[in-house]
Amino acid sequence: MKRTHSFHIPVMGIGFTIDSPLKVAQYGIDSVISLVDDILLEKLRKLYSEKFEIPYKEISDKVDDFRAKRITSYLNLMHEQTEEKLHQLKNISSIKSKALKDYIFMLPEYSSLKKEYEKLTENGIPFSRLKDWVCKNLTMGSIDVNIMTKVDKGNYLNKELLPIEYNDAHAALRGYSNSKLSSSLVLSAGMNPRLYSYISNFDDFFPDENGNIKKKIILKVSDYRSAFIQGKFLAKKGLWVSEYRIESGLNCGGHAFATDGFLLGPVLEEFKVNKESLKIQTKTLLIEALKESNRVLPTKELALKITTQGGVGTDEEHSFLMEEYQLDSVGWGSPFLLVPEATSVDEKTMEKLAKAKEEDLYLSNTSPLGVPFNTLKGNTKDLEKQQFINKNRPGSACPNKFIALNKEFKESGLCTASREYQYLKLKELDSLDISAEDKEQKHNKIIEKSCICVGLSTATLILNDMSTKKIGAGVSVCPGPNMAYFENIMTLRDITDHIYGRKNMMTRTDRPNIFIKELSLYITHLQEKVADVKTSIDKKQLRYLLKFKNNLEEGIRYYDKLFKAQKESFVNQKEALLNALQIEQKKLILVGVAIENI
């Protein structure tokens, strides 16, 4: 089914989009819920059950399979309440209904639905006919969910390791599978073969005869090769990837899964060129697998969508991406953190985000996952962390243990941001016979980890006046670099007007183009990698750095050709774009010289 809007709201943090469907789905806007924190989901289910006056029965952690059951119950509540909101919107009592006008006016100008509505109302349609049209044509945005595939901690009962299906990601998958939702599961952070194989236990993920799939799979990827490998793996299980969601490796929020210098433009081009080939090859494998397992074979076409997200900031960029790469949707993330009508961000954090400049947004090593993490300078979680360091008690109490994946000291796993892990690691460091300088460097690396699985949920608790006594009031927030160019708190109407070019919500005029910004981030990233190896480098590292540099050079050549060929998009900026590209090229030449001189 065609999307109502040409944008979607990606998952942000853990709590920032956790109830976004309740705010935006009735306007046909797709959004994504994180399934990391079942504790938070259960608290919100209680809150909303009271708000909507519906019965609530607690699912405590003493209940068998409590994590999956909490997720199912929360998602069912989201499903029922958003359906009810859309029903109320459709149940118009007047031709001047504000909710209906909001729905229609937020649509892009090229929307066939909007054009049809305008035509009907211009011709003075009778109210009863308009109401019939509304009931038939207005659709709800998709309530999608995100599972970080590698956040799949094993769980214990009475010190006994439970079977793998009780692992965190497996239980989250089961929770979603058992829900009433007909939507999409976004799989992010790389491949988890055991989890992928587990999906085939649930019928909702398989196509029916007409090629319809109740619960679709979206793969979030940063390059074509990994998408192809994962798509084939799933197809061999009889599972179809309905959408490949290409995210910029560095010009995005949250964790930054940098590629080896593969830039967004060339990657999108590769998907555009190879889309049919990808579809044919994976479908062949899929049909074979369905036959082998005696499942229904689809007789109609299986839909395959290509979407992107990361760093988009203007309507021109949005339209260009959609048209040039024949996309189905573009994700807008960080700017939505300034839209209280769409996301859950507490007032103080929102003020910090609105004031943030480039120098306040940086990639840190604070994530216990060991992946670079987009961070806002002065966030209250890091301030809280520093207070513990100053008291000589580094580390978090680790109340939730969602990222307790390190098994150096404990078979059941510890989080590298936890006090227990940092105490043991620092004790181990004290026993090492190394220089004071090396010791200090290693010490700082140990204590810089932050408790993000709590911090990324806290804003939601504060916003809803819920207790933070057990976990602390520190908020982690993970906007992308694009946040620096948005300074205003916006309404949902403001941001949709901005996306579709009806209004400009950016006051700054010095924002770099999406492609130039990403290229600049990658060159800086490569510079840091070169600096890290210092004087000692083996052949493998050298080959990697050269490959990285060559991929960036290839990307620059691609953009040079792309910008020069433009006759409609970026026309007024063409000269500035080519000059900016040249500046980045010169920077890359210097990095190349540094690599040669190692």
C-alpha positions as CSV (number, residue, x, y, z in Angstrom):
1,M,0.0,0.0,0.0
2,K,1.3,3.5,-0.9
3,R,2.3,5.7,2.0
4,T,0.1,8.7,2.8
5,H,3.2,10.8,3.4
6,S,6.6,10.7,1.7
7,F,8.4,10.9,5.0
8,H,8.6,8.7,8.1
9,I,9.8,9.3,11.7
10,P,12.6,6.8,12.5
11,V,13.2,5.3,15.9
12,M,15.0,7.8,18.1
13,G,16.8,6.7,21.3
14,I,14.6,4.4,23.5
15,G,11.9,6.7,24.7
16,F,11.8,9.6,22.3
17,T,9.4,7.9,19.8
18,I,8.0,5.3,22.2
19,D,4.5,6.7,22.0
20,S,4.8,8.7,18.7
21,P,2.1,6.6,17.0
22,L,-0.5,7.9,19.5
23,K,0.4,11.4,18.4
24,V,0.9,11.1,14.6
25,A,-0.6,7.8,13.3
26,Q,-4.1,9.3,12.9
27,Y,-2.6,11.7,10.4
28,G,-1.3,8.9,8.2
29,I,2.3,9.4,9.5
30,D,4.5,6.3,10.0
31,S,6.7,6.1,13.1
32,V,8.9,3.6,14.8
33,I,8.9,2.4,18.5
34,S,12.0,1.0,20.2
35,L,11.5,-2.4,21.8
36,V,14.6,-2.2,24.0
37,D,13.0,-1.2,27.3
38,D,10.1,-3.4,28.4
39,I,10.2,-1.7,31.8
40,L,9.4,1.6,30.3
41,L,6.7,0.1,28.0
42,E,5.0,-1.4,31.0
43,K,5.1,2.0,32.9
44,L,3.6,3.7,29.9
45,R,0.9,1.1,29.5
46,K,-0.2,1.8,33.0
47,L,-0.1,5.5,32.4
48,Y,-2.2,5.3,29.2
49,S,-4.6,2.7,30.6
50,E,-5.4,5.2,33.4
51,K,-5.6,8.1,30.9
52,F,-8.0,6.2,28.5
53,E,-9.9,4.6,31.4
54,I,-9.2,1.0,30.3
55,P,-8.5,-1.9,32.6
56,Y,-4.9,-2.5,33.5
57,K,-3.3,-5.6,35.0
58,E,0.4,-5.4,35.8
59,I,2.8,-7.8,34.1
60,S,5.5,-8.2,36.8
61,D,8.9,-9.6,36.2
62,K,7.7,-12.7,38.1
63,V,5.4,-13.7,35.2
64,D,6.8,-16.3,32.8
65,D,7.9,-14.6,29.5
66,F,7.1,-11.2,31.0
67,R,9.3,-9.2,28.5
68,A,7.4,-10.6,25.5
69,K,4.0,-10.2,27.2
70,R,4.7,-6.6,28.2
71,I,5.7,-5.7,24.6
72,T,2.6,-7.4,23.2
73,S,0.3,-5.7,25.7
74,Y,1.8,-2.3,25.0
75,L,1.7,-2.7,21.2
76,N,-2.0,-3.8,21.4
77,L,-2.8,-0.7,23.4
78,M,-1.1,1.5,20.8
79,H,-3.0,-0.4,18.0
80,E,-6.4,0.0,19.7
81,Q,-6.0,3.6,20.8
82,T,-4.6,4.9,17.4
83,E,-7.5,3.0,15.7
84,E,-9.9,4.8,18.0
85,K,-8.2,8.2,17.3
86,L,-8.6,7.7,13.5
87,H,-12.2,6.5,14.0
88,Q,-12.9,9.8,15.9
89,L,-11.2,11.8,13.2
90,K,-13.4,10.1,10.5
91,N,-16.5,10.6,12.5
92,I,-16.8,14.2,11.5
93,S,-19.8,16.2,12.5
94,S,-19.1,19.1,10.2
95,I,-17.6,19.9,6.8
96,K,-15.3,22.3,8.8
97,S,-13.9,19.6,11.0
98,K,-10.5,20.8,12.3
99,A,-9.0,17.3,12.7
100,L,-9.9,16.5,9.0
101,K,-8.4,19.8,7.8
102,D,-5.2,19.0,9.8
103,Y,-5.0,15.6,8.2
104,I,-5.6,17.0,4.6
105,F,-3.5,20.2,5.0
106,M,-0.4,18.3,6.2
107,L,-0.3,16.2,3.1
108,P,2.1,17.2,0.3
109,E,0.7,19.3,-2.5
110,Y,1.2,16.5,-5.0
111,S,-0.9,14.0,-2.9
112,S,-3.7,12.6,-5.0
113,L,-5.8,12.4,-1.8
114,K,-5.4,16.1,-1.2
115,K,-6.2,17.0,-4.8
116,E,-9.3,14.8,-4.6
117,Y,-10.5,16.4,-1.3
118,E,-10.0,19.9,-2.7
119,K,-11.9,19.1,-5.9
120,L,-14.8,17.6,-3.8
121,T,-15.1,20.6,-1.4
122,E,-14.7,23.1,-4.2
123,N,-17.7,21.6,-5.9
124,G,-19.8,21.9,-2.7
125,I,-20.1,18.1,-2.0
126,P,-23.0,17.2,0.3
127,F,-21.8,16.5,3.9
128,S,-23.0,12.8,3.9
129,R,-20.9,12.1,0.7
130,L,-17.9,13.8,2.2
131,K,-18.2,11.7,5.3
132,D,-18.3,8.5,3.2
133,W,-15.3,9.7,1.3
134,V,-13.4,10.4,4.5
135,C,-14.2,6.9,5.9
136,K,-13.1,5.2,2.7
137,N,-9.9,7.2,2.0
138,L,-8.2,8.3,5.3
139,T,-5.7,5.7,6.5
140,M,-3.6,5.4,9.6
141,G,0.2,5.7,9.7
142,S,2.1,2.5,10.3
143,I,3.1,1.6,13.9
144,D,6.5,0.1,13.2
145,V,8.9,-1.3,15.8
146,N,12.7,-1.5,16.0
147,I,14.9,-4.2,17.3
148,M,18.6,-3.7,17.6
149,T,19.7,-7.2,16.6
150,K,22.9,-7.3,18.7
151,V,21.2,-6.2,21.9
152,D,20.2,-9.8,22.6
153,K,21.3,-10.6,26.1
154,G,20.8,-14.0,27.5
155,N,18.6,-14.2,30.6
156,Y,18.7,-16.3,33.8
157,L,16.1,-17.8,36.2
158,N,17.5,-19.0,39.6
159,K,21.0,-18.7,38.2
160,E,20.1,-21.1,35.3
161,L,20.5,-19.7,31.7
162,L,17.1,-19.7,30.0
163,P,16.7,-21.1,26.4
164,I,17.7,-18.7,23.6
165,E,14.1,-17.6,22.8
166,Y,14.2,-15.8,26.2
167,N,17.1,-13.6,25.0
168,D,16.2,-9.9,24.9
169,A,15.9,-9.5,21.1
170,H,14.2,-12.9,20.7
171,A,11.6,-12.0,23.4
172,A,11.0,-8.6,21.8
173,L,10.5,-10.3,18.4
174,R,8.0,-12.7,20.0
175,G,6.2,-9.8,21.8
176,Y,5.8,-8.0,18.4
177,S,4.8,-11.2,16.6
178,N,2.0,-11.9,19.1
179,S,0.6,-8.4,18.8
180,K,-2.4,-7.3,16.7
181,L,-0.3,-5.0,14.7
182,S,-0.1,-5.2,10.9
183,S,3.0,-3.2,10.4
184,S,6.8,-3.5,10.0
185,L,9.7,-4.8,12.0
186,V,12.9,-2.7,11.5
187,L,16.0,-4.8,12.1
188,S,19.0,-2.6,12.8
189,A,22.7,-2.8,13.9
190,G,23.7,-5.7,11.7
191,M,23.0,-9.4,11.2
192,N,22.0,-11.8,14.0
193,P,21.6,-15.2,12.2
194,R,19.9,-16.9,15.3
195,L,17.4,-14.1,15.6
196,Y,16.8,-14.0,11.8
197,S,16.1,-17.8,11.9
198,Y,13.8,-17.4,14.8
199,I,11.5,-15.0,12.8
200,S,10.5,-18.1,10.7
201,N,8.6,-19.4,13.7
202,F,5.9,-16.8,13.2
203,D,3.3,-17.1,10.5
204,D,2.6,-13.3,10.3
205,F,5.9,-12.8,8.5
206,F,5.1,-15.0,5.6
207,P,3.3,-13.9,2.4
208,D,-0.2,-15.0,1.6
209,E,-1.4,-16.0,-1.9
210,N,-1.8,-12.3,-2.9
211,G,1.7,-11.4,-1.7
212,N,0.4,-9.6,1.4
213,I,2.4,-9.8,4.5
214,K,0.8,-8.9,7.9
215,K,4.2,-8.2,9.6
216,K,6.8,-7.0,7.1
217,I,10.6,-6.9,7.5
218,I,12.6,-3.7,7.1
219,L,16.4,-4.0,7.0
220,K,18.2,-0.8,8.1
221,V,21.5,-0.9,6.3
222,S,24.3,1.5,5.2
223,D,25.6,-0.3,2.2
224,Y,24.4,-2.5,-0.7
225,R,26.6,-5.6,0.0
226,S,25.4,-6.1,3.6
227,A,21.8,-5.6,2.4
228,F,22.2,-8.2,-0.3
229,I,23.7,-10.7,2.1
230,Q,21.0,-10.2,4.8
231,G,18.2,-10.2,2.2
232,K,19.4,-13.6,0.8
233,F,19.8,-15.1,4.2
234,L,16.2,-14.2,5.1
235,A,14.9,-15.3,1.7
236,K,16.4,-18.8,2.3
237,K,14.1,-19.0,5.4
238,G,11.1,-18.0,3.3
239,L,11.2,-14.5,4.6
240,W,10.8,-11.5,2.3
241,V,12.5,-8.1,3.0
242,S,9.7,-5.6,2.1
243,E,12.0,-2.6,2.5
244,Y,15.7,-1.7,2.6
245,R,16.1,1.4,4.7
246,I,19.4,3.0,3.9
247,E,20.8,5.1,6.7
248,S,23.9,7.4,6.4
249,G,26.7,5.8,8.3
250,L,27.7,9.0,10.1
251,N,25.2,11.8,9.2
252,C,22.5,10.4,11.5
253,G,21.5,10.3,15.1
254,G,22.0,7.5,17.7
255,H,24.7,5.0,17.1
256,A,26.9,5.7,14.1
257,F,27.6,2.6,12.1
258,A,30.2,4.1,9.8
259,T,30.8,2.3,6.5
260,D,34.3,1.9,5.0
261,G,33.9,5.2,3.2
262,F,30.8,4.4,1.2
263,L,28.8,7.6,0.9
264,L,25.0,7.9,0.9
265,G,24.7,9.1,-2.8
266,P,26.7,6.3,-4.4
267,V,25.0,3.7,-2.1
268,L,21.5,5.0,-3.1
269,E,22.6,4.9,-6.7
270,E,23.7,1.3,-6.3
271,F,20.3,0.3,-4.9
272,K,18.5,2.1,-7.7
273,V,20.5,0.4,-10.4
274,N,20.4,-3.1,-8.7
275,K,16.8,-3.0,-7.3
276,E,15.3,-5.4,-9.9
277,S,18.3,-7.7,-9.7
278,L,18.0,-7.8,-5.9
279,K,14.3,-8.5,-6.2
280,I,14.7,-11.3,-8.7
281,Q,17.5,-13.0,-6.9
282,T,16.0,-12.9,-3.4
283,K,12.5,-13.9,-4.8
284,T,14.0,-17.0,-6.4
285,L,15.5,-18.1,-3.1
286,L,12.3,-17.2,-1.3
287,I,10.0,-19.3,-3.5
288,E,12.4,-22.3,-3.2
289,A,12.3,-22.0,0.6
290,L,8.5,-21.6,0.7
291,K,8.1,-24.7,-1.5
292,E,10.4,-26.8,0.8
293,S,8.5,-25.8,3.9
294,N,5.1,-26.4,2.2
295,R,4.0,-22.8,2.7
296,V,1.6,-20.8,0.5
297,L,3.2,-19.4,-2.6
298,P,2.4,-15.8,-3.5
299,T,0.9,-15.6,-7.0
300,K,1.1,-11.8,-7.1
301,E,4.0,-9.4,-7.0
302,L,5.8,-8.9,-3.7
303,A,6.4,-5.2,-2.9
304,L,10.0,-4.0,-2.4
305,K,10.6,-0.5,-1.1
306,I,13.8,1.5,-0.9
307,T,13.9,4.3,1.6
308,T,16.6,6.4,3.2
309,Q,17.2,8.5,6.4
310,G,20.0,10.5,8.0
311,G,20.9,14.2,7.6
312,V,18.1,15.5,5.4
313,G,17.1,19.0,6.3
314,T,15.4,20.9,3.5
315,D,12.4,20.3,1.2
316,E,14.7,20.5,-1.8
317,E,16.9,17.7,-0.4
318,H,13.8,15.7,0.4
319,S,12.4,16.0,-3.1
320,F,15.8,15.4,-4.8
321,L,16.3,12.1,-2.8
322,M,12.8,10.9,-3.6
323,E,13.0,11.7,-7.4
324,E,16.7,11.0,-8.2
325,Y,16.8,7.6,-6.4
326,Q,13.1,6.7,-6.9
327,L,12.6,6.3,-3.2
328,D,9.4,5.4,-1.4
329,S,10.0,7.6,1.7
330,V,12.7,9.7,3.4
331,G,13.2,9.6,7.2
332,W,13.3,12.8,9.2
333,G,14.7,12.2,12.7
334,S,16.5,14.8,14.7
335,P,14.3,17.8,13.8
336,F,11.3,15.9,15.2
337,L,13.0,16.1,18.7
338,L,11.8,19.7,18.6
339,V,8.2,18.7,17.9
340,P,6.4,17.9,21.2
341,E,3.3,16.9,19.2
342,A,5.3,14.0,17.7
343,T,8.0,12.9,20.2
344,S,8.6,12.6,23.9
345,V,11.3,15.0,25.0
346,D,11.3,16.8,28.4
347,E,11.3,20.6,28.3
348,K,14.9,21.2,29.6
349,T,16.4,18.7,27.1
350,M,14.4,20.3,24.3
351,E,15.7,23.7,25.2
352,K,19.3,22.3,25.1
353,L,18.6,20.8,21.7
354,A,17.2,24.0,20.3
355,K,20.3,26.0,21.4
356,A,22.8,23.3,20.2
357,K,25.4,24.4,17.7
358,E,27.8,22.3,15.6
359,E,30.4,22.2,18.4
360,D,27.8,20.9,20.9
361,L,27.1,17.8,18.8
362,Y,29.8,15.2,18.6
363,L,30.5,11.5,18.2
364,S,31.5,10.1,21.6
365,N,32.8,6.7,22.8
366,T,30.3,6.7,25.7
367,S,28.1,3.8,24.4
368,P,28.7,0.5,26.1
369,L,28.0,-1.2,22.7
370,G,31.5,0.0,21.6
371,V,30.0,1.9,18.6
372,P,30.5,5.7,18.2
373,F,27.5,7.4,19.6
374,N,26.0,10.8,18.7
375,T,26.1,13.0,21.8
376,L,24.9,16.4,23.0
377,K,27.5,18.3,25.0
378,G,26.4,18.9,28.6
379,N,23.6,16.3,28.6
380,T,22.5,15.6,32.1
381,K,23.4,11.9,32.0
382,D,27.1,12.7,31.3
383,L,27.0,15.3,34.1
384,E,25.5,12.6,36.4
385,K,28.3,10.3,35.3
386,Q,31.0,12.9,36.1
387,Q,29.6,13.4,39.6
388,F,30.1,9.7,40.3
389,I,33.6,9.9,38.9
390,N,34.4,12.9,41.1
391,K,33.2,10.9,44.2
392,N,35.6,8.1,43.1
393,R,32.7,5.8,42.4
394,P,32.7,5.6,38.6
395,G,30.0,3.7,36.7
396,S,26.3,3.2,36.9
397,A,24.2,1.1,39.2
398,C,23.0,-0.6,36.1
399,P,19.3,-1.1,37.1
400,N,18.0,-2.4,33.7
401,K,21.0,-4.4,32.4
402,F,19.8,-4.3,28.7
403,I,23.4,-3.9,27.5
404,A,25.0,-6.3,30.0
405,L,26.8,-8.1,27.2
406,N,30.4,-8.2,28.3
407,K,31.6,-11.6,29.7
408,E,35.1,-10.8,30.8
409,F,34.3,-11.1,34.5
410,K,30.9,-12.8,34.6
411,E,29.3,-15.4,32.5
412,S,25.9,-13.8,32.9
413,G,27.4,-10.6,31.4
414,L,28.1,-7.0,32.7
415,C,27.5,-3.7,31.0
416,T,30.8,-1.8,30.5
417,A,29.1,1.4,31.9
418,S,28.2,-0.4,35.2
419,R,30.0,0.3,38.4
420,E,30.7,-3.4,38.9
421,Y,32.5,-3.8,35.6
422,Q,34.4,-0.5,35.9
423,Y,35.6,-1.4,39.4
424,L,36.9,-4.8,38.2
425,K,38.4,-3.3,35.1
426,L,40.2,-0.6,37.0
427,K,41.4,-3.1,39.5
428,E,42.9,-5.2,36.6
429,L,44.4,-2.0,35.2
430,D,46.2,-1.3,38.5
431,S,48.0,-4.6,38.3
432,L,49.4,-3.9,34.8
433,D,53.1,-2.9,34.4
434,I,52.6,-0.1,31.9
435,S,53.6,3.6,31.7
436,A,51.7,6.2,33.7
437,E,50.6,7.8,30.4
438,D,49.2,4.5,29.0
439,K,47.5,3.8,32.4
440,E,45.8,7.2,32.4
441,Q,44.6,6.7,28.8
442,K,43.2,3.2,29.6
443,H,41.6,4.5,32.8
444,N,39.8,7.3,30.9
445,K,38.6,4.8,28.3
446,I,37.1,2.6,31.0
447,I,35.2,5.4,32.9
448,E,33.9,7.3,29.8
449,K,31.1,4.7,29.2
450,S,27.7,6.0,30.0
451,C,24.4,4.2,31.1
452,I,22.5,5.1,27.9
453,C,19.9,2.3,28.1
454,V,18.6,4.2,31.1
455,G,19.5,7.7,29.9
456,L,17.7,7.3,26.6
457,S,14.4,6.5,28.5
458,T,14.5,9.1,31.2
459,A,13.1,12.1,29.2
460,T,9.9,10.1,28.7
461,L,9.5,9.6,32.5
462,I,10.2,13.2,33.3
463,L,7.8,14.4,30.6
464,N,5.0,12.3,32.1
465,D,5.8,13.2,35.7
466,M,6.9,9.6,36.5
467,S,9.4,8.7,39.1
468,T,13.1,8.6,38.2
469,K,14.2,7.8,41.8
470,K,15.5,4.3,41.0
471,I,17.4,5.2,37.8
472,G,18.3,8.9,38.4
473,A,17.1,11.9,36.4
474,G,20.0,12.1,34.0
475,V,18.9,12.3,30.3
476,S,21.0,11.0,27.4
477,V,20.1,12.4,24.0
478,C,21.5,11.4,20.7
479,P,20.7,13.9,17.9
480,G,22.5,13.8,14.6
481,P,24.7,16.7,13.3
482,N,21.7,18.2,11.5
483,M,20.2,19.3,14.9
484,A,22.5,22.3,14.9
485,Y,20.5,24.0,12.1
486,F,17.1,23.7,13.8
487,E,16.5,26.3,16.5
488,N,12.7,26.5,17.0
489,I,10.3,24.4,18.9
490,M,7.8,23.3,16.2
491,T,4.2,22.1,15.8
492,L,3.4,19.0,13.7
493,R,2.0,21.4,11.1
494,D,5.3,23.4,11.1
495,I,7.5,20.5,10.5
496,T,5.3,19.0,7.7
497,D,5.1,22.4,6.1
498,H,8.9,22.5,6.3
499,I,9.4,19.0,4.8
500,Y,7.0,19.8,1.9
501,G,8.4,23.3,1.2
502,R,5.4,25.4,2.3
503,K,7.4,27.0,5.1
504,N,11.1,27.3,6.1
505,M,11.6,26.4,9.8
506,M,15.4,27.0,9.6
507,T,16.7,30.5,10.5
508,R,20.3,29.7,9.7
509,T,21.4,30.0,6.1
510,D,24.8,28.4,6.4
511,R,23.7,24.7,6.6
512,P,25.8,22.5,4.4
513,N,24.2,20.3,1.8
514,I,23.3,16.7,3.0
515,F,25.9,15.1,0.8
516,I,28.7,17.6,1.5
517,K,28.1,17.3,5.3
518,E,28.3,13.5,5.2
519,L,31.5,13.6,3.1
520,S,33.1,16.1,5.6
521,L,32.2,13.8,8.5
522,Y,33.7,10.8,6.8
523,I,37.0,12.7,6.0
524,T,37.2,13.7,9.7
525,H,36.5,10.1,10.7
526,L,39.3,8.9,8.4
527,Q,41.7,11.6,9.8
528,E,41.0,10.3,13.3
529,K,41.6,6.7,12.2
530,V,45.0,7.7,10.7
531,A,45.9,9.6,13.9
532,D,45.0,6.5,16.0
533,V,47.5,4.2,14.3
534,K,50.4,6.7,15.0
535,T,53.6,5.1,13.8
536,S,52.9,1.4,14.2
537,I,50.7,0.0,11.4
538,D,50.4,-3.5,9.9
539,K,49.7,-4.3,6.2
540,K,46.0,-5.1,7.0
541,Q,45.4,-1.7,8.7
542,L,47.2,0.1,5.8
543,R,45.0,-1.7,3.2
544,Y,41.9,-0.7,5.2
545,L,42.9,3.0,5.3
546,L,43.7,3.1,1.6
547,K,40.4,1.3,0.7
548,F,38.5,3.8,2.9
549,K,40.3,6.7,1.1
550,N,39.7,5.2,-2.3
551,N,35.9,4.8,-1.6
552,L,35.7,8.5,-0.5
553,E,37.6,9.5,-3.7
554,E,35.1,7.5,-5.8
555,G,32.2,9.2,-3.9
556,I,33.7,12.7,-4.7
557,R,33.9,11.8,-8.4
558,Y,30.2,10.6,-8.2
559,Y,29.1,13.9,-6.6
560,D,31.1,16.0,-9.0
561,K,29.3,14.4,-11.9
562,L,25.9,14.5,-10.1
563,F,26.1,18.2,-9.2
564,K,27.2,19.2,-12.7
565,A,24.4,17.3,-14.3
566,Q,21.6,19.0,-12.3
567,K,19.2,21.2,-14.3
568,E,16.4,21.5,-11.7
569,S,17.6,20.6,-8.2
570,F,20.3,22.6,-6.4
571,V,20.6,24.9,-9.5
572,N,21.2,28.1,-7.4
573,Q,23.7,26.2,-5.3
574,K,25.6,24.4,-8.0
575,E,28.7,26.6,-7.9
576,A,28.8,26.6,-4.1
577,L,28.3,22.8,-4.0
578,L,31.2,22.2,-6.5
579,N,33.4,24.6,-4.5
580,A,32.6,22.8,-1.2
581,L,33.3,19.5,-2.9
582,Q,36.7,20.8,-4.0
583,I,37.5,21.9,-0.4
584,E,36.7,18.4,0.9
585,Q,38.8,16.9,-1.9
586,K,41.8,18.9,-0.9
587,K,41.3,17.7,2.7
588,L,41.2,14.1,1.5
589,I,44.5,14.6,-0.5
590,L,46.2,15.7,2.7
591,V,44.8,12.6,4.5
592,G,46.2,10.5,1.7
593,V,49.7,12.0,2.2
594,A,49.4,11.3,5.9
595,I,48.6,7.6,5.1
596,E,51.6,7.3,2.8
597,N,53.9,8.8,5.5
598,I,52.9,6.4,8.3
